């Protein structure tokens, strides 16, 4: 997006003072990628205003707002204020399932406040791997029409040891709510509140500084009387009533050197007898320097040639010219930059050091005016200064030499760079990331390595092969400027396409399933174990005549994916333009390929184990529940969204003669082991129940069996035996959440059943039995803790939410109630645990005419169980 504002560089809009061809209410707008259509420009301005307000109200120095994009699950940075966009390109896109604060705020609907780097590292290590600087940040979800549409972000100086103040949190929340309301209004007017372009850069209003003021005076040389207007009195720090009105009284307020200078100037101007203007600097009462401009004039009747009055102006210049003069005297080069890295001032010595006149530099972006500064390491230092709001010092090699000592001093309105020639350091080999550029300082090494570190951290959290591929797309491509990625996995001596991005649709299909004897670079890099780099497509075509190519420009890197000596597949990186690959870059890319291969190998093991565990669990969970006269039952199972897609949760309904046993349990952990233990426990409970054991014996026997099996796991369980005819019920509980009872009148309560400890801990544990009556029309809800547990929230809150959900659903069939309850649980973005749900409802007793209310009268469906994907 390009939006031009008056007096600003193309590509940046200054919010206060943006060009408007006519008011928005009349269909006008800010020129940009949207043209002048009203609705999209209104969206841009609404977002920009909210970001500026958020930054100013919370003491921030930069910020932005993310919005949903047209790609499901992807947020895009719509507005970036106070920071140069190109330096933050890797953070323009954010997937909602990533472990970053923006994604968490969007998923959870709750604000994230990070006071300092320590807190951020503890909660979001990947954020700090990419931006390893001491800064604070605030993230507030934006909700429109009851749905999350984005996240408002503020970056500010860190406050170590001090949490984010409540007032700042409330102000940010208020602004986010106002933004949500504004976006809802745009949506109702037909504007899609989505973003699929580059972020709109917004300049922040300048910080407060003394304004330029001009005061007028008249000095009668004969009487010494001085007349002044209100502005001059204000400059001197006094009102009209307090103004002395004489030159002597005025002089008493000045420093001695300024008094003598003032009298000398007066004599010179008076003796001239003409309109000659004289100037001097006069220090005001606050210590700042003002410009005094005087000229003589003669009143009628005065002596010829002699002035009787001095008139003139006292100009309060603020601080601008004084700063420029001071900077020009310093023995170091000075550059002033705004928050978008545009050079706004350069002193004389900086011109000399850089060998460029200020006319060629002022107004240009730093790394565009000085291409040697576009070193990723130096850019990282710039990011550090802008985010941490603390000085940064490093050595840099300019082109042509010499080396420079560079210090960056950030402030509210921008940054000052101090340059001085320096000796070449002893640690200056070729650049790790940019051929021909020196490292500059040890910090350059960490800057070059932080991307591999970020990739390594992200890969540890990727479980499936597609998750690994997505992480590579988001972390590796931006680090090296790539635009295309393809990952092939080896299966039965053929390479199959697992992931692609950036290539023309269908282009890679011809290489899918290619055998290992094919002479193409993607195969040869794997069979030889050596990476292959092509600086241009012409070189690729020369090395492999006849190979299909989707373009005749660009560069390619083919990387073998080998882990622990085992061939996993190959990775292809594509670049839009020809480029070289330094030895250091080749080394880094090859090392990263090893990390990717290890992650993919883990993912393949996961896929195998997950398939086995899912198959085992599908066999063990009931696919249907018995149909019993007088009672309806319904079961549901919902897998978690993290780690293995299987767990140890189970439910069962067992016919024991004239009675019905309801069982629900939860084995600790996930995966094949948990599923296997769950199967053993389900079989044990079923065997004990069918053998006629009472509930206490069933629970105690199952407990001893689990201890004898010694799987290294424990389990919770709730076992209830119900007589459908009488409603007589016996319940026993082993460390399991309390059931919920819905009465015939629709009210619901959390039951208070005494219980014993979880199974598998103590062979002598006791499990008390509770007797109760289940009235006709009442319903029992049994569930596992995944239904009610939520990170950072007390489990009692989740149980109360479940009780309220059951009570508030109203009359419905048991199947519909189960679907509703499990549907509410599915809305949670993160479910670290599986969920099992078992509902049992007793039919109503016969009415006064002797007619029995049947299942059909309640709209009920036949009993059954269901695994919910």
ZIKAHU-V484428 format. One record per residue. N is the residue number from 1. RES is the residue in three letters. SS is DSSP state (a for helix, b for strand, c for the rest). D_LAST is the distance of its C-alpha to the last C-alpha in whole Angstrom. Layout:
n: {N | N}
res: {RES | RES}
ss: {SS | SS}
d_last: {D_LAST | D_LAST}
This chain:
n: {1 | 2 | 3 | 4 | 5 | 6 | 7 | 8 | 9 | 10 | 11 | 12 | 13 | 14 | 15 | 16 | 17 | 18 | 19 | 20 | 21 | 22 | 23 | 24 | 25 | 26 | 27 | 28 | 29 | 30 | 31 | 32 | 33 | 34 | 35 | 36 | 37 | 38 | 39 | 40 | 41 | 42 | 43 | 44 | 45 | 46 | 47 | 48 | 49 | 50 | 51 | 52 | 53 | 54 | 55 | 56 | 57 | 58 | 59 | 60 | 61 | 62 | 63 | 64 | 65 | 66 | 67 | 68 | 69 | 70 | 71 | 72 | 73 | 74 | 75 | 76 | 77 | 78 | 79 | 80 | 81 | 82 | 83 | 84 | 85 | 86 | 87 | 88 | 89 | 90 | 91 | 92 | 93 | 94 | 95 | 96 | 97 | 98 | 99 | 100 | 101 | 102 | 103 | 104 | 105 | 106 | 107 | 108 | 109 | 110 | 111 | 112 | 113 | 114 | 115 | 116 | 117 | 118 | 119 | 120 | 121 | 122 | 123 | 124 | 125 | 126 | 127 | 128 | 129 | 130 | 131 | 132 | 133 | 134 | 135 | 136 | 137 | 138 | 139 | 140 | 141 | 142 | 143 | 144 | 145 | 146 | 147 | 148 | 149 | 150 | 151 | 152 | 153 | 154 | 155 | 156 | 157 | 158 | 159 | 160 | 161 | 162 | 163 | 164 | 165 | 166 | 167 | 168 | 169 | 170 | 171 | 172 | 173 | 174 | 175 | 176 | 177 | 178 | 179 | 180 | 181 | 182 | 183 | 184 | 185 | 186 | 187 | 188 | 189 | 190 | 191 | 192 | 193 | 194 | 195 | 196 | 197 | 198 | 199 | 200 | 201 | 202 | 203 | 204 | 205 | 206 | 207 | 208 | 209 | 210 | 211 | 212 | 213 | 214 | 215 | 216 | 217 | 218 | 219 | 220 | 221 | 222 | 223 | 224 | 225 | 226 | 227 | 228 | 229 | 230 | 231 | 232 | 233 | 234 | 235 | 236 | 237 | 238 | 239 | 240 | 241 | 242 | 243 | 244 | 245 | 246 | 247 | 248 | 249 | 250 | 251 | 252 | 253 | 254 | 255 | 256 | 257 | 258 | 259 | 260 | 261 | 262 | 263 | 264 | 265 | 266 | 267 | 268 | 269 | 270 | 271 | 272 | 273 | 274 | 275 | 276 | 277 | 278 | 279 | 280 | 281 | 282 | 283 | 284 | 285 | 286 | 287 | 288 | 289 | 290 | 291 | 292 | 293 | 294 | 295 | 296 | 297 | 298 | 299 | 300 | 301 | 302 | 303 | 304 | 305 | 306 | 307 | 308 | 309 | 310 | 311 | 312 | 313 | 314 | 315 | 316 | 317 | 318 | 319 | 320 | 321 | 322 | 323 | 324 | 325 | 326 | 327 | 328 | 329 | 330 | 331 | 332 | 333 | 334 | 335 | 336 | 337 | 338 | 339 | 340 | 341 | 342 | 343 | 344 | 345 | 346 | 347 | 348 | 349 | 350 | 351 | 352 | 353 | 354 | 355 | 356 | 357 | 358 | 359 | 360 | 361 | 362 | 363 | 364 | 365 | 366 | 367 | 368 | 369 | 370 | 371 | 372 | 373 | 374 | 375 | 376 | 377 | 378 | 379 | 380 | 381 | 382 | 383 | 384 | 385 | 386 | 387 | 388 | 389 | 390 | 391 | 392 | 393 | 394 | 395 | 396 | 397 | 398 | 399 | 400 | 401 | 402 | 403 | 404 | 405 | 406 | 407 | 408 | 409 | 410 | 411 | 412 | 413 | 414 | 415 | 416 | 417 | 418 | 419 | 420 | 421 | 422 | 423 | 424 | 425 | 426 | 427 | 428 | 429 | 430 | 431 | 432 | 433 | 434 | 435 | 436 | 437 | 438 | 439 | 440 | 441 | 442 | 443 | 444 | 445 | 446 | 447 | 448 | 449 | 450 | 451 | 452 | 453 | 454 | 455 | 456 | 457 | 458 | 459 | 460 | 461 | 462 | 463 | 464 | 465 | 466 | 467 | 468 | 469 | 470 | 471 | 472 | 473 | 474 | 475 | 476 | 477 | 478 | 479 | 480 | 481 | 482 | 483 | 484 | 485 | 486 | 487 | 488 | 489 | 490 | 491 | 492 | 493 | 494 | 495 | 496 | 497 | 498 | 499 | 500 | 501 | 502 | 503 | 504 | 505 | 506 | 507 | 508 | 509 | 510 | 511 | 512 | 513 | 514 | 515 | 516 | 517 | 518 | 519 | 520 | 521 | 522 | 523 | 524 | 525 | 526 | 527 | 528 | 529 | 530 | 531 | 532 | 533 | 534 | 535 | 536 | 537 | 538 | 539 | 540 | 541 | 542 | 543 | 544 | 545 | 546 | 547 | 548 | 549 | 550 | 551 | 552 | 553 | 554 | 555 | 556 | 557 | 558 | 559 | 560 | 561 | 562 | 563 | 564 | 565 | 566 | 567 | 568 | 569 | 570 | 571 | 572 | 573 | 574 | 575 | 576 | 577 | 578 | 579 | 580 | 581 | 582 | 583 | 584 | 585 | 586 | 587 | 588 | 589 | 590 | 591 | 592 | 593 | 594 | 595 | 596 | 597 | 598 | 599 | 600 | 601 | 602 | 603 | 604 | 605 | 606 | 607 | 608 | 609 | 610 | 611 | 612 | 613 | 614 | 615 | 616 | 617 | 618 | 619 | 620 | 621 | 622 | 623 | 624 | 625 | 626 | 627 | 628 | 629 | 630 | 631 | 632 | 633 | 634 | 635 | 636 | 637 | 638 | 639 | 640 | 641 | 642 | 643 | 644 | 645 | 646 | 647 | 648 | 649 | 650 | 651 | 652 | 653 | 654 | 655 | 656 | 657 | 658 | 659 | 660 | 661 | 662 | 663 | 664 | 665 | 666 | 667 | 668 | 669 | 670 | 671 | 672 | 673 | 674 | 675 | 676 | 677 | 678 | 679 | 680 | 681 | 682 | 683 | 684 | 685 | 686 | 687 | 688 | 689 | 690 | 691 | 692 | 693 | 694 | 695 | 696 | 697 | 698 | 699 | 700 | 701 | 702 | 703 | 704 | 705 | 706 | 707 | 708 | 709 | 710 | 711 | 712 | 713 | 714 | 715 | 716 | 717 | 718 | 719 | 720 | 721 | 722 | 723 | 724 | 725 | 726 | 727 | 728 | 729 | 730 | 731 | 732 | 733 | 734 | 735 | 736 | 737 | 738 | 739 | 740 | 741 | 742 | 743 | 744 | 745 | 746 | 747 | 748 | 749 | 750 | 751 | 752 | 753 | 754 | 755 | 756 | 757 | 758 | 759 | 760 | 761 | 762 | 763 | 764 | 765 | 766 | 767 | 768 | 769 | 770 | 771 | 772 | 773 | 774 | 775 | 776 | 777 | 778 | 779 | 780 | 781 | 782 | 783 | 784 | 785 | 786 | 787 | 788 | 789 | 790 | 791 | 792 | 793 | 794 | 795 | 796 | 797 | 798 | 799 | 800 | 801 | 802 | 803 | 804 | 805 | 806 | 807 | 808 | 809 | 810 | 811 | 812 | 813 | 814 | 815 | 816 | 817 | 818 | 819 | 820 | 821 | 822 | 823 | 824 | 825 | 826 | 827 | 828 | 829 | 830 | 831 | 832 | 833 | 834 | 835 | 836 | 837 | 838 | 839 | 840 | 841 | 842 | 843 | 844 | 845 | 846 | 847 | 848 | 849 | 850 | 851 | 852 | 853 | 854 | 855 | 856 | 857 | 858 | 859 | 860 | 861 | 862 | 863 | 864 | 865 | 866 | 867 | 868 | 869}
res: {UNK | UNK | UNK | UNK | UNK | UNK | UNK | UNK | UNK | UNK | UNK | UNK | UNK | UNK | UNK | UNK | UNK | UNK | UNK | UNK | UNK | UNK | UNK | UNK | UNK | UNK | UNK | UNK | UNK | UNK | UNK | UNK | UNK | UNK | UNK | UNK | UNK | UNK | UNK | UNK | UNK | UNK | UNK | UNK | UNK | UNK | UNK | UNK | UNK | UNK | UNK | UNK | UNK | UNK | UNK | UNK | UNK | UNK | UNK | UNK | UNK | UNK | UNK | UNK | UNK | UNK | UNK | UNK | UNK | UNK | UNK | UNK | UNK | UNK | UNK | UNK | UNK | UNK | UNK | UNK | UNK | UNK | UNK | UNK | UNK | UNK | UNK | UNK | UNK | UNK | UNK | UNK | UNK | UNK | UNK | UNK | UNK | UNK | UNK | UNK | UNK | UNK | UNK | UNK | UNK | UNK | UNK | UNK | UNK | UNK | UNK | UNK | UNK | UNK | UNK | UNK | UNK | UNK | UNK | UNK | UNK | UNK | UNK | UNK | UNK | UNK | UNK | UNK | UNK | UNK | UNK | UNK | UNK | UNK | UNK | UNK | UNK | UNK | UNK | UNK | UNK | UNK | UNK | UNK | UNK | UNK | UNK | UNK | UNK | UNK | UNK | UNK | UNK | UNK | UNK | UNK | UNK | UNK | UNK | UNK | UNK | UNK | UNK | UNK | UNK | UNK | UNK | UNK | UNK | UNK | UNK | UNK | UNK | UNK | UNK | UNK | UNK | UNK | UNK | UNK | UNK | UNK | UNK | UNK | UNK | UNK | UNK | UNK | UNK | UNK | UNK | UNK | UNK | UNK | UNK | UNK | UNK | UNK | UNK | UNK | UNK | UNK | UNK | UNK | UNK | UNK | UNK | UNK | UNK | UNK | UNK | UNK | UNK | UNK | UNK | UNK | UNK | UNK | UNK | UNK | UNK | UNK | UNK | UNK | UNK | UNK | UNK | UNK | UNK | UNK | UNK | UNK | UNK | UNK | UNK | UNK | UNK | UNK | UNK | UNK | UNK | UNK | UNK | UNK | UNK | UNK | UNK | UNK | UNK | UNK | UNK | UNK | UNK | UNK | UNK | UNK | UNK | UNK | UNK | UNK | UNK | UNK | UNK | UNK | UNK | UNK | UNK | UNK | UNK | UNK | UNK | UNK | UNK | UNK | UNK | UNK | UNK | UNK | UNK | UNK | UNK | UNK | UNK | UNK | UNK | UNK | UNK | UNK | UNK | UNK | UNK | UNK | UNK | UNK | UNK | UNK | UNK | UNK | UNK | UNK | UNK | UNK | UNK | UNK | UNK | UNK | UNK | UNK | UNK | UNK | UNK | UNK | UNK | UNK | UNK | UNK | UNK | UNK | UNK | UNK | UNK | UNK | UNK | UNK | UNK | UNK | UNK | UNK | UNK | UNK | UNK | UNK | UNK | UNK | UNK | UNK | UNK | UNK | UNK | UNK | UNK | UNK | UNK | UNK | UNK | UNK | UNK | UNK | UNK | UNK | UNK | UNK | UNK | UNK | UNK | UNK | UNK | UNK | UNK | UNK | UNK | UNK | UNK | UNK | UNK | UNK | UNK | UNK | UNK | UNK | UNK | UNK | UNK | UNK | UNK | UNK | UNK | UNK | UNK | UNK | UNK | UNK | UNK | UNK | UNK | UNK | UNK | UNK | UNK | UNK | UNK | UNK | UNK | UNK | UNK | UNK | UNK | UNK | UNK | UNK | UNK | UNK | UNK | UNK | UNK | UNK | UNK | UNK | UNK | UNK | UNK | UNK | UNK | UNK | UNK | UNK | UNK | UNK | UNK | UNK | UNK | UNK | UNK | UNK | UNK | UNK | UNK | UNK | UNK | UNK | UNK | UNK | UNK | UNK | UNK | UNK | UNK | UNK | UNK | UNK | UNK | UNK | UNK | UNK | UNK | UNK | UNK | UNK | UNK | UNK | UNK | UNK | UNK | UNK | UNK | UNK | UNK | UNK | UNK | UNK | UNK | UNK | UNK | UNK | UNK | UNK | UNK | UNK | UNK | UNK | UNK | UNK | UNK | UNK | UNK | UNK | UNK | UNK | UNK | UNK | UNK | UNK | UNK | UNK | UNK | UNK | UNK | UNK | UNK | UNK | UNK | UNK | UNK | UNK | UNK | UNK | UNK | UNK | UNK | UNK | UNK | UNK | UNK | UNK | UNK | UNK | UNK | UNK | UNK | UNK | UNK | UNK | UNK | UNK | UNK | UNK | UNK | UNK | UNK | UNK | UNK | UNK | UNK | UNK | UNK | UNK | UNK | UNK | UNK | UNK | UNK | UNK | UNK | UNK | UNK | UNK | UNK | UNK | UNK | UNK | UNK | UNK | UNK | UNK | UNK | UNK | UNK | UNK | UNK | UNK | UNK | UNK | UNK | UNK | UNK | UNK | UNK | UNK | UNK | UNK | UNK | UNK | UNK | UNK | UNK | UNK | UNK | UNK | UNK | UNK | UNK | UNK | UNK | UNK | UNK | UNK | UNK | UNK | UNK | UNK | UNK | UNK | UNK | UNK | UNK | UNK | UNK | UNK | UNK | UNK | UNK | UNK | UNK | UNK | UNK | UNK | UNK | UNK | UNK | UNK | UNK | UNK | UNK | UNK | UNK | UNK | UNK | UNK | UNK | UNK | UNK | UNK | UNK | UNK | UNK | UNK | UNK | UNK | UNK | UNK | UNK | UNK | UNK | UNK | UNK | UNK | UNK | UNK | UNK | UNK | UNK | UNK | UNK | UNK | UNK | UNK | UNK | UNK | UNK | UNK | UNK | UNK | UNK | UNK | UNK | UNK | UNK | UNK | UNK | UNK | UNK | UNK | UNK | UNK | UNK | UNK | UNK | UNK | UNK | UNK | UNK | UNK | UNK | UNK | UNK | UNK | UNK | UNK | UNK | UNK | UNK | UNK | UNK | UNK | UNK | UNK | UNK | UNK | UNK | UNK | UNK | UNK | UNK | UNK | UNK | UNK | UNK | UNK | UNK | UNK | UNK | UNK | UNK | UNK | UNK | UNK | UNK | UNK | UNK | UNK | UNK | UNK | UNK | UNK | UNK | UNK | UNK | UNK | UNK | UNK | UNK | UNK | UNK | UNK | UNK | UNK | UNK | UNK | UNK | UNK | UNK | UNK | UNK | UNK | UNK | UNK | UNK | UNK | UNK | UNK | UNK | UNK | UNK | UNK | UNK | UNK | UNK | UNK | UNK | UNK | UNK | UNK | UNK | UNK | UNK | UNK | UNK | UNK | UNK | UNK | UNK | UNK | UNK | UNK | UNK | UNK | UNK | UNK | UNK | UNK | UNK | UNK | UNK | UNK | UNK | UNK | UNK | UNK | UNK | UNK | UNK | UNK | UNK | UNK | UNK | UNK | UNK | UNK | UNK | UNK | UNK | UNK | UNK | UNK | UNK | UNK | UNK | UNK | UNK | UNK | UNK | UNK | UNK | UNK | UNK | UNK | UNK | UNK | UNK | UNK | UNK | UNK | UNK | UNK | UNK | UNK | UNK | UNK | UNK | UNK | UNK | UNK | UNK | UNK | UNK | UNK | UNK | UNK | UNK | UNK | UNK | UNK | UNK | UNK | UNK | UNK | UNK | UNK | UNK | UNK | UNK | UNK | UNK | UNK | UNK | UNK | UNK | UNK | UNK | UNK | UNK | UNK | UNK | UNK | UNK | UNK | UNK | UNK | UNK | UNK | UNK | UNK | UNK | UNK | UNK | UNK | UNK | UNK | UNK | UNK | UNK | UNK | UNK | UNK | UNK | UNK | UNK | UNK | UNK}
ss: {c | c | c | c | c | c | c | c | c | c | c | c | b | b | c | c | c | c | c | c | c | c | c | a | a | a | c | c | c | c | c | c | c | c | c | c | c | a | a | a | a | a | a | a | a | a | a | a | a | a | a | a | a | a | a | a | a | c | c | c | c | b | b | b | b | b | b | b | c | c | c | c | c | b | b | b | b | b | b | b | b | c | c | c | a | a | a | a | a | a | a | c | b | b | b | c | c | c | c | c | a | a | a | a | a | a | a | a | c | c | c | b | b | b | c | c | a | a | a | a | a | a | a | c | a | a | a | a | a | a | c | c | c | c | b | b | b | b | b | b | b | b | b | b | c | c | b | b | b | b | b | b | b | b | b | b | b | c | c | c | c | c | c | c | c | a | a | a | a | a | a | a | a | a | a | a | a | a | a | a | a | a | a | a | a | a | a | a | c | c | c | c | c | c | c | c | c | c | c | b | b | b | b | c | c | c | c | c | c | c | c | c | b | b | b | b | b | b | b | b | c | c | c | c | b | b | b | b | c | a | a | a | a | a | a | c | c | c | c | c | c | c | c | c | c | b | a | a | a | a | a | c | c | c | c | a | a | a | a | a | a | a | a | a | a | a | a | a | a | a | a | a | c | c | c | c | b | b | b | b | b | b | b | c | c | c | c | c | b | b | b | b | b | b | b | b | b | c | c | c | c | c | c | c | c | c | c | c | b | b | b | b | b | b | b | b | c | c | c | a | a | a | a | a | a | a | a | a | a | c | c | c | b | b | b | b | b | b | c | c | c | b | b | b | b | b | c | a | a | a | a | a | a | a | c | c | c | a | a | a | a | c | c | c | b | a | a | a | a | c | a | a | a | c | c | a | a | a | a | a | a | a | a | a | a | a | a | a | c | c | c | b | b | b | b | b | b | c | c | c | c | c | b | b | b | b | b | b | b | b | b | c | c | b | b | b | b | b | b | b | b | b | c | c | c | c | c | c | c | b | c | c | c | c | c | c | c | b | c | c | c | a | a | a | a | a | a | a | a | a | a | a | a | a | a | a | a | a | a | a | c | c | c | c | a | a | a | a | a | a | a | a | a | a | a | a | a | a | a | a | c | c | c | b | b | b | b | b | b | b | b | c | c | b | b | b | b | b | b | b | b | c | c | c | c | c | a | a | a | a | a | c | c | b | b | c | c | c | c | c | a | a | a | a | a | a | a | a | c | c | c | b | b | b | c | c | a | a | a | a | a | a | a | c | c | c | c | c | c | c | c | c | c | c | b | b | b | b | b | b | b | b | b | c | c | b | b | b | b | b | b | b | b | b | b | c | c | c | c | c | c | c | a | a | a | a | a | a | a | a | a | a | a | a | a | a | a | a | a | a | a | a | a | a | a | a | a | a | a | a | a | a | a | a | a | a | a | a | a | a | c | c | c | c | c | c | c | b | c | c | b | b | b | b | b | b | b | b | c | c | c | c | c | c | c | c | b | b | b | b | b | b | b | b | b | b | c | c | b | b | b | b | b | b | b | b | b | b | b | b | c | a | a | a | a | a | a | a | a | a | a | a | a | a | a | a | a | a | a | a | c | c | c | c | a | a | a | a | a | a | a | a | a | a | a | a | a | a | a | c | c | c | c | c | b | b | b | b | b | b | b | b | b | c | c | c | c | b | b | b | b | b | b | b | c | c | c | c | c | b | b | b | c | c | c | c | c | b | b | b | c | c | c | c | c | b | c | c | b | c | c | c | c | c | c | c | c | c | b | b | b | b | b | c | c | c | c | c | b | b | b | b | b | c | a | a | a | c | c | b | c | c | b | c | a | a | a | a | a | a | a | a | a | a | a | a | a | a | c | c | c | c | c | a | a | a | a | a | a | a | a | a | a | a | a | a | c | c | c | c | c | c | c | c | b | b | b | b | b | b | b | b | c | c | c | c | c | c | c | c | c | c | c | c | c | a | a | a | c | c | c | c | c | b | b | b | b | b | c}
d_last: {41 | 44 | 46 | 50 | 51 | 55 | 57 | 53 | 52 | 50 | 46 | 47 | 47 | 49 | 48 | 51 | 53 | 51 | 52 | 52 | 54 | 53 | 52 | 48 | 49 | 51 | 48 | 49 | 47 | 47 | 48 | 45 | 42 | 41 | 45 | 46 | 44 | 43 | 40 | 38 | 42 | 41 | 38 | 39 | 42 | 40 | 37 | 41 | 42 | 39 | 39 | 43 | 43 | 41 | 42 | 46 | 45 | 43 | 46 | 44 | 45 | 42 | 39 | 36 | 33 | 30 | 28 | 25 | 26 | 25 | 22 | 19 | 19 | 22 | 25 | 29 | 32 | 34 | 37 | 39 | 42 | 44 | 43 | 44 | 41 | 41 | 41 | 38 | 36 | 33 | 32 | 32 | 28 | 26 | 22 | 20 | 18 | 22 | 23 | 26 | 28 | 27 | 23 | 23 | 25 | 23 | 20 | 21 | 24 | 26 | 29 | 30 | 34 | 35 | 39 | 40 | 39 | 38 | 36 | 34 | 34 | 33 | 30 | 29 | 31 | 30 | 32 | 35 | 35 | 35 | 37 | 39 | 42 | 42 | 41 | 39 | 37 | 35 | 32 | 31 | 28 | 29 | 27 | 28 | 28 | 25 | 23 | 24 | 26 | 27 | 29 | 33 | 34 | 38 | 39 | 42 | 45 | 43 | 44 | 44 | 44 | 44 | 41 | 40 | 42 | 41 | 43 | 41 | 38 | 39 | 41 | 38 | 35 | 38 | 38 | 34 | 34 | 37 | 35 | 32 | 35 | 37 | 33 | 32 | 36 | 36 | 32 | 34 | 37 | 35 | 34 | 31 | 30 | 29 | 31 | 31 | 34 | 36 | 37 | 40 | 42 | 44 | 47 | 48 | 51 | 54 | 54 | 57 | 61 | 64 | 65 | 68 | 71 | 74 | 77 | 81 | 84 | 88 | 90 | 94 | 96 | 99 | 98 | 95 | 92 | 89 | 87 | 83 | 80 | 77 | 75 | 78 | 78 | 74 | 74 | 77 | 75 | 77 | 78 | 81 | 82 | 82 | 83 | 86 | 88 | 90 | 90 | 91 | 89 | 86 | 87 | 87 | 83 | 83 | 83 | 87 | 86 | 85 | 88 | 90 | 88 | 88 | 92 | 92 | 90 | 92 | 95 | 94 | 93 | 96 | 98 | 97 | 98 | 95 | 92 | 91 | 87 | 87 | 83 | 82 | 79 | 80 | 78 | 76 | 76 | 72 | 74 | 72 | 74 | 75 | 77 | 81 | 82 | 86 | 89 | 92 | 94 | 98 | 98 | 101 | 105 | 104 | 105 | 105 | 103 | 101 | 98 | 98 | 94 | 91 | 88 | 84 | 81 | 79 | 75 | 72 | 70 | 67 | 66 | 66 | 69 | 70 | 67 | 67 | 71 | 70 | 67 | 70 | 72 | 70 | 70 | 66 | 64 | 62 | 60 | 58 | 54 | 52 | 49 | 48 | 50 | 53 | 56 | 58 | 61 | 63 | 66 | 69 | 69 | 65 | 66 | 69 | 66 | 64 | 66 | 65 | 67 | 65 | 65 | 63 | 60 | 60 | 57 | 55 | 52 | 53 | 51 | 52 | 56 | 56 | 54 | 54 | 52 | 49 | 48 | 45 | 46 | 49 | 46 | 44 | 47 | 47 | 44 | 45 | 48 | 46 | 43 | 45 | 48 | 50 | 53 | 52 | 54 | 54 | 56 | 56 | 57 | 59 | 60 | 63 | 63 | 64 | 61 | 61 | 60 | 57 | 56 | 54 | 54 | 52 | 52 | 51 | 52 | 52 | 53 | 57 | 57 | 60 | 61 | 64 | 65 | 64 | 65 | 62 | 60 | 60 | 57 | 56 | 55 | 53 | 50 | 47 | 45 | 48 | 51 | 54 | 53 | 54 | 52 | 54 | 53 | 51 | 48 | 48 | 46 | 44 | 43 | 43 | 40 | 38 | 36 | 35 | 35 | 32 | 30 | 31 | 29 | 26 | 26 | 25 | 22 | 20 | 18 | 17 | 20 | 19 | 19 | 22 | 23 | 22 | 24 | 27 | 27 | 28 | 30 | 32 | 33 | 34 | 36 | 38 | 38 | 36 | 35 | 33 | 30 | 29 | 28 | 28 | 27 | 29 | 28 | 30 | 33 | 32 | 30 | 27 | 26 | 23 | 24 | 26 | 28 | 31 | 32 | 33 | 30 | 30 | 33 | 32 | 30 | 34 | 33 | 30 | 30 | 34 | 36 | 37 | 41 | 40 | 43 | 41 | 40 | 36 | 37 | 41 | 39 | 37 | 40 | 42 | 40 | 42 | 41 | 43 | 44 | 45 | 47 | 47 | 45 | 49 | 49 | 46 | 47 | 50 | 49 | 46 | 48 | 47 | 43 | 41 | 41 | 39 | 42 | 45 | 45 | 43 | 43 | 40 | 39 | 38 | 36 | 36 | 33 | 34 | 33 | 35 | 37 | 34 | 33 | 30 | 30 | 32 | 32 | 34 | 35 | 37 | 39 | 41 | 44 | 46 | 46 | 48 | 46 | 48 | 48 | 46 | 44 | 43 | 43 | 40 | 38 | 39 | 38 | 35 | 34 | 34 | 32 | 29 | 30 | 29 | 26 | 25 | 26 | 24 | 21 | 21 | 22 | 18 | 17 | 19 | 18 | 14 | 14 | 17 | 15 | 11 | 14 | 16 | 13 | 12 | 15 | 16 | 14 | 15 | 14 | 17 | 19 | 23 | 24 | 27 | 30 | 30 | 27 | 23 | 20 | 16 | 14 | 10 | 8 | 6 | 7 | 10 | 10 | 14 | 15 | 14 | 10 | 11 | 13 | 16 | 15 | 15 | 16 | 19 | 21 | 25 | 28 | 31 | 34 | 34 | 31 | 28 | 26 | 23 | 22 | 19 | 19 | 18 | 20 | 21 | 19 | 16 | 17 | 18 | 21 | 19 | 17 | 20 | 22 | 19 | 20 | 24 | 24 | 22 | 24 | 27 | 26 | 26 | 29 | 31 | 30 | 31 | 34 | 35 | 35 | 35 | 32 | 34 | 35 | 31 | 30 | 34 | 33 | 30 | 31 | 34 | 32 | 29 | 32 | 34 | 31 | 31 | 28 | 29 | 26 | 26 | 24 | 24 | 23 | 24 | 26 | 27 | 29 | 30 | 33 | 32 | 35 | 37 | 34 | 35 | 33 | 33 | 30 | 30 | 28 | 28 | 27 | 24 | 23 | 25 | 24 | 24 | 27 | 27 | 30 | 31 | 33 | 29 | 30 | 28 | 29 | 28 | 29 | 32 | 32 | 34 | 32 | 33 | 31 | 28 | 28 | 30 | 32 | 36 | 37 | 39 | 36 | 37 | 34 | 36 | 35 | 35 | 36 | 35 | 35 | 32 | 34 | 33 | 30 | 29 | 25 | 24 | 21 | 20 | 17 | 17 | 18 | 15 | 15 | 19 | 20 | 20 | 22 | 26 | 25 | 27 | 24 | 27 | 26 | 22 | 23 | 25 | 23 | 20 | 24 | 24 | 21 | 22 | 25 | 25 | 23 | 25 | 26 | 23 | 21 | 20 | 16 | 17 | 18 | 14 | 12 | 15 | 15 | 11 | 11 | 14 | 12 | 10 | 13 | 14 | 14 | 15 | 13 | 15 | 14 | 11 | 11 | 12 | 14 | 17 | 19 | 22 | 25 | 28 | 30 | 33 | 36 | 39 | 41 | 44 | 45 | 43 | 40 | 37 | 34 | 31 | 28 | 28 | 30 | 27 | 25 | 23 | 21 | 21 | 19 | 16 | 13 | 9 | 6 | 4 | 0}
